[in-house]
Amino acid sequence: MARVRVPSAAMAAAGLVGGYAAARWSGKRPLGGVVLGTAGLAAGREWHRSGGVPAAAGLGALYVAGFAGAHPLAKKVGAWPAVFGAAAVVSTAAWLVSDRH
């Protein structure tokens, strides 16, 4: 079976957007956390593989900061714009650091 490589930028964006969507539409915040965490771990593995500990640590910190930062930003611009903004920042950084090589 052929192995398909999913870009880490897509994993990170899917984790942030999918985690929020799962929590919002299911009404179960822990489910959103599972989606967020699973995608974050998958992306982190790729970040470590492509750039070692520094890339994984930096992008992992940005992923967590994007999640945390979307909460106060949502009070100013709305939930979906905040989540999409955080996902755009994190996925762009992931592409620049990890995926474009």
Secondary structure, DSSP 8 states (H G I E B T S, - for coil): -------HHHHHHHHHHHHHHHHHHHS-HHHHHHHHHHHHHHHHHHHHHHHHHHHHHHHHHHHHHHHHHHHHHHHHH-HHHHHHHHHHHHHHHHIIIII--
